[in-house]
Amino acid sequence: MTYAHPAPPEEVAVMGAPEPVPATAQPTVPVPRPGDDDPPDGRSLGARLRRQQADEAARDVPRQREPAPVPVDVGAAIESLGDENPAAAQLLCLCAVLHEAPVPVDVFTRSLRRLPRPLGGVAPMQFNGLVAALIEPGLARRGPDGLLIPDSVRTAVCDDLGRAATEVCRAYAGELVAAAVPDDVEASATWSRWAALAPHLIASDAAHSTDEALRTAACRLVESLLHRGKARPARTIAAELHKGWRDVLGSDHPDTLRCAHELSRALIAAGALLPARKLLDDTVDRLVGALGASHPRTRAAAETRRGVLIRMGGMPRPDGPRGKAAHRRRKQS
């Protein structure tokens, strides 16, 4: 059997020397240059498509209605609301005793069961109806961050409630706010939540509250501010809380002593080392008497005091009454 061999390449004589030349040459592919396919207006096709989709999406968004104006006779509007929708009127009272900043809606929806009826019997799915009952007559507005109550409405509600009923509403509002605070004070993801609830914690009169949960939430607010590096507001809030709890609970109450420790930390962060040391000396001695020298809070406060003494160039003295007596004996001798 014979096989056919491929024909040898053709030879072309150039300057008398034969050179092999392929029978078929490979075609060259042109390389596109940047901008050859761009439209004449300078934008790429993808950019034009994205712009068109954005324009279509903007046309599909419904326009938000303008908020209803505050009624001329606010008192009559509040009275009518109480007759027609008592649950909405109760919600308005709770919002009115809080801070003028927006109140996040979930402060109410997550803890409706904590409230007395009729608002306490409303299902979370029905809450938007109550909000609409406040917005339509102009008694409230709903923004991206929560419910807003106009100042004139807030004043009229508090005047209509009276002092005793206002304090009752404030106690319920404080319970709701305390239940809505984050569990973490260090994670940066929770700082915006703390910032949104901070004014309402203060407006709930945590400095004079008998609610342990509200006091704990207020003290953790100070811790959150310190983690965020905001020493000045932390110092202001902690000083107010410490003064109020010292008057209401006493200087040796665990919550008062915990707040004293946080106040000392705020003073340290602000650079006031001498006032912080004086406060820590008193706080550690009281913690030893109230909770014991081995309690975690006592040890934490003692460690904070030790750090202050080191920064001030001094030597930490032993903790506890025995250590204090030994220190005095060495000084006298």
URMO-V494058 format. One record per pair of residues at least 24 apart in sequence whose C-alpha atoms are under 8 Angstrom apart, sorted by sequence separation. I is the first residue (numbers start at 1). GAP is how many residues later the second one is. D is the distance in Angstrom with one decimal. If there is no record, write none. Layout:
i=I gap=GAP d=D
i=I gap=GAP d=D
This chain:
i=177 gap=24 d=6.5
i=238 gap=24 d=6.8
i=239 gap=24 d=6.3
i=280 gap=24 d=7.9
i=281 gap=24 d=7.4
i=238 gap=25 d=5.2
i=280 gap=25 d=5.9
i=174 gap=26 d=7.8
i=257 gap=26 d=6.2
i=293 gap=26 d=7.9
i=174 gap=27 d=6.7
i=194 gap=27 d=6.9
i=293 gap=27 d=7.0
i=90 gap=28 d=7.9
i=91 gap=28 d=7.1
i=235 gap=28 d=6.0
i=238 gap=28 d=7.9
i=277 gap=28 d=6.3
i=90 gap=29 d=6.5
i=234 gap=29 d=7.7
i=257 gap=29 d=7.6
i=87 gap=30 d=7.7
i=174 gap=30 d=4.9
i=194 gap=30 d=7.4
i=257 gap=30 d=6.9
i=87 gap=31 d=5.2
i=88 gap=31 d=7.4
i=173 gap=31 d=6.8
i=174 gap=31 d=7.8
i=235 gap=31 d=5.0
i=277 gap=31 d=6.5
i=86 gap=32 d=6.8
i=87 gap=32 d=4.6
i=174 gap=32 d=7.7
i=234 gap=32 d=6.0
i=235 gap=32 d=6.4
i=276 gap=32 d=7.8
i=277 gap=32 d=7.4
i=288 gap=32 d=6.6
i=86 gap=33 d=7.9
i=171 gap=33 d=6.9
i=191 gap=33 d=7.3
i=207 gap=33 d=6.6
i=208 gap=33 d=7.9
i=254 gap=33 d=7.8
i=170 gap=34 d=5.7
i=179 gap=34 d=7.8
i=207 gap=34 d=4.5
i=232 gap=34 d=7.5
i=252 gap=34 d=6.2
i=285 gap=34 d=8.0
i=87 gap=35 d=7.9
i=170 gap=35 d=7.8
i=178 gap=35 d=6.2
i=185 gap=35 d=6.9
i=206 gap=35 d=7.2
i=207 gap=35 d=7.5
i=231 gap=35 d=5.5
i=252 gap=35 d=7.6
i=273 gap=35 d=6.6
i=284 gap=35 d=8.0
i=285 gap=35 d=6.7
i=175 gap=36 d=7.7
i=178 gap=36 d=5.1
i=181 gap=36 d=6.9
i=185 gap=36 d=7.6
i=207 gap=36 d=7.7
i=208 gap=36 d=5.5
i=231 gap=36 d=7.6
i=254 gap=36 d=7.6
i=285 gap=36 d=7.7
i=177 gap=37 d=7.9
i=191 gap=37 d=7.6
i=207 gap=37 d=4.8
i=208 gap=37 d=6.4
i=253 gap=37 d=7.8
i=254 gap=37 d=8.0
i=171 gap=38 d=7.9
i=175 gap=38 d=7.4
i=185 gap=38 d=6.6
i=186 gap=38 d=6.4
i=207 gap=38 d=6.1
i=231 gap=38 d=5.7
i=232 gap=38 d=6.8
i=252 gap=38 d=6.6
i=91 gap=39 d=7.8
i=175 gap=39 d=6.4
i=178 gap=39 d=5.6
i=185 gap=39 d=4.7
i=216 gap=39 d=7.7
i=219 gap=39 d=7.9
i=223 gap=39 d=7.0
i=231 gap=39 d=5.7
i=258 gap=39 d=7.5
i=265 gap=39 d=7.7
i=273 gap=39 d=7.5
i=174 gap=40 d=6.4
i=188 gap=40 d=7.9
i=208 gap=40 d=6.5
i=215 gap=40 d=7.5
i=219 gap=40 d=6.3
i=222 gap=40 d=7.0
i=226 gap=40 d=6.8
i=261 gap=40 d=6.2
i=268 gap=40 d=7.6
i=102 gap=41 d=7.5
i=104 gap=41 d=6.0
i=105 gap=41 d=5.4
i=186 gap=41 d=6.0
i=88 gap=42 d=5.0
i=92 gap=42 d=7.4
i=103 gap=42 d=7.1
i=104 gap=42 d=4.2
i=105 gap=42 d=6.7
i=185 gap=42 d=7.3
i=87 gap=43 d=7.2
i=88 gap=43 d=7.2
i=102 gap=43 d=5.9
i=103 gap=43 d=4.8
i=104 gap=43 d=6.6
i=219 gap=43 d=7.6
i=226 gap=43 d=7.8
i=102 gap=44 d=4.9
i=103 gap=44 d=5.1
i=88 gap=45 d=6.6
i=102 gap=45 d=5.1
i=103 gap=45 d=6.8
i=88 gap=46 d=6.8
i=102 gap=46 d=5.0
i=101 gap=47 d=6.8
i=85 gap=48 d=7.8
i=100 gap=48 d=6.9
i=100 gap=49 d=6.8
i=100 gap=50 d=8.0
i=100 gap=51 d=7.6
i=81 gap=52 d=8.0
i=95 gap=52 d=7.9
i=96 gap=53 d=6.7
i=95 gap=54 d=7.1
i=96 gap=57 d=7.8
i=97 gap=57 d=7.5
i=115 gap=57 d=7.1
i=96 gap=58 d=4.9
i=96 gap=59 d=7.9
i=77 gap=60 d=7.4
i=96 gap=61 d=6.7
i=97 gap=61 d=7.2
i=77 gap=62 d=8.0
i=96 gap=62 d=7.1
i=114 gap=62 d=7.7
i=93 gap=64 d=6.5
i=74 gap=65 d=7.9
i=93 gap=65 d=7.7
i=111 gap=65 d=6.3
i=71 gap=66 d=6.9
i=68 gap=67 d=7.0
i=70 gap=67 d=7.4
i=71 gap=67 d=6.1
i=67 gap=68 d=7.6
i=68 gap=68 d=6.4
i=69 gap=68 d=7.8
i=70 gap=68 d=4.6
i=71 gap=68 d=7.5
i=108 gap=68 d=6.7
i=111 gap=68 d=7.5
i=68 gap=69 d=6.6
i=69 gap=69 d=5.2
i=70 gap=69 d=6.2
i=97 gap=69 d=6.9
i=107 gap=69 d=6.1
i=68 gap=70 d=4.8
i=107 gap=70 d=6.1
i=110 gap=70 d=7.8
i=67 gap=71 d=7.2
i=97 gap=72 d=6.9
i=98 gap=72 d=7.2
i=107 gap=72 d=7.9
i=97 gap=73 d=5.8
i=107 gap=73 d=5.7
i=67 gap=74 d=6.7
i=106 gap=74 d=7.9
i=94 gap=75 d=5.8
i=98 gap=75 d=7.2
i=93 gap=76 d=6.8
i=94 gap=76 d=6.9
i=97 gap=76 d=7.6
i=74 gap=78 d=7.8
i=94 gap=78 d=7.6
i=95 gap=78 d=7.8
i=74 gap=79 d=6.4
i=78 gap=79 d=7.6
i=94 gap=79 d=5.7
i=70 gap=80 d=7.7
i=75 gap=81 d=6.5
i=74 gap=82 d=7.0
i=75 gap=82 d=8.0
i=70 gap=83 d=7.9
i=104 gap=92 d=7.7
i=103 gap=93 d=7.8
i=102 gap=94 d=7.9
i=103 gap=94 d=7.8
i=103 gap=97 d=7.8
i=101 gap=98 d=7.2
i=101 gap=99 d=7.9
i=99 gap=100 d=6.0
i=99 gap=101 d=5.2
i=98 gap=102 d=5.5
i=99 gap=104 d=5.5
i=98 gap=105 d=5.4
i=97 gap=106 d=7.5
i=98 gap=106 d=6.4
i=97 gap=107 d=7.7
